[in-house]
């Protein structure tokens, strides 16, 4: 990681496929609030990130500044807390999905999540 790269730790709110292999991730962090980032090639078989892309998982995302758009690019991802097993129960999954949707709507980009 270079000096201009930064790492954020937060909860994955949303993942949106982009093109054939890329994704746009939305992460809620305590320090930066809601951050959208571009994960180039995230859906390729060579990347081991795909198992981390479960909304609700806690991730550390290493970001590089964008060259063209205003969206930072993902350099690497570390899974901090895997919540996929606990969300296997339908009731928990429904509550978690509702909470993530509300959080995504309420918190603005760049707004700190701490009140």
C-alpha positions in Angstrom: 0.0 0.0 0.0 1.4 3.4 -0.9 1.2 6.6 1.2 -1.9 7.8 -0.6 -3.8 4.6 0.1 -6.1 4.3 3.1 -7.9 1.6 5.0 -11.4 1.8 6.4 -13.2 -0.8 8.5 -16.9 -1.0 8.4 -20.0 -2.9 7.5 -20.9 -3.8 4.0 -24.3 -2.2 3.2 -24.6 -3.0 -0.5 -22.9 -4.6 -3.5 -23.9 -3.8 -7.0 -22.6 -5.7 -10.1 -21.0 -3.4 -12.6 -20.1 -4.7 -16.1 -18.9 -8.3 -16.4 -16.5 -8.6 -13.5 -16.6 -5.4 -11.4 -18.7 -4.3 -8.4 -19.5 -1.1 -6.6 -19.5 -1.6 -2.8 -21.1 0.6 -0.2 -19.4 0.4 3.2 -20.5 2.2 6.4 -17.5 3.1 8.5 -17.3 5.0 11.8 -14.7 7.5 10.6 -15.9 8.2 7.0 -19.6 7.4 7.1 -21.0 5.8 4.0 -18.4 5.2 1.3 -18.9 3.9 -2.2 -15.9 2.2 -3.8 -15.1 0.4 -7.0 -13.9 -3.2 -6.8 -12.3 -3.9 -10.2 -12.5 -7.6 -11.2 -14.2 -8.5 -7.9 -16.3 -11.2 -9.5 -13.5 -13.0 -11.3 -12.7 -16.5 -10.1 -9.1 -15.5 -9.4 -10.2 -13.0 -6.7 -10.9 -14.5 -3.3 -13.0 -11.6 -2.3 -16.4 -12.9 -3.4 -17.1 -14.7 -0.1 -16.6 -11.4 1.8 -19.3 -9.6 -0.2 -22.2 -10.6 2.1 -24.1 -7.5 3.3 -23.7 -7.2 7.0 -20.1 -8.5 7.0 -17.5 -6.4 8.8 -14.6 -5.6 6.4 -11.3 -3.8 6.3 -11.1 -2.3 2.8 -7.9 -0.8 1.5 -8.6 2.0 -0.9 -6.6 3.8 -3.5 -7.7 7.3 -4.7 -9.6 7.3 -8.0 -7.8 8.3 -11.2 -10.9 9.1 -13.3 -14.1 9.2 -11.2 -14.7 10.4 -7.7 -15.0 6.8 -6.4 -11.9 5.2 -4.7 -10.7 1.8 -5.9 -10.4 -1.3 -3.8 -6.8 -2.5 -3.5 -7.5 -5.4 -1.0 -10.2 -6.6 1.4 -9.8 -8.3 4.7 -12.8 -10.1 6.3 -13.1 -9.0 10.0 -16.4 -10.6 11.0 -18.3 -13.1 8.9 -22.0 -12.8 9.5 -23.2 -15.1 6.7 -23.8 -18.1 9.1 -25.9 -16.1 11.5 -28.0 -14.7 8.7 -28.9 -18.1 7.5 -32.1 -18.0 9.6 -34.9 -16.3 7.6 -36.0 -14.1 10.5 -32.5 -12.7 11.2 -31.9 -12.2 7.5 -35.1 -10.2 7.1 -34.3 -8.0 10.2 -30.7 -7.5 9.0 -31.7 -6.6 5.5 -34.2 -4.1 6.8 -31.6 -2.5 9.1 -29.1 -2.3 6.3 -31.6 -0.7 3.9 -32.6 1.9 6.5 -29.0 2.7 7.3 -28.2 3.1 3.6 -31.1 5.5 3.1 -30.5 7.6 6.3 -26.7 8.0 6.3 -25.4 10.4 3.6 -22.1 9.8 1.7 -19.2 11.0 3.8 -21.4 11.7 6.9 -19.9 10.2 10.0 -21.9 7.3 11.4 -21.2 8.2 15.0 -23.7 10.5 16.6 
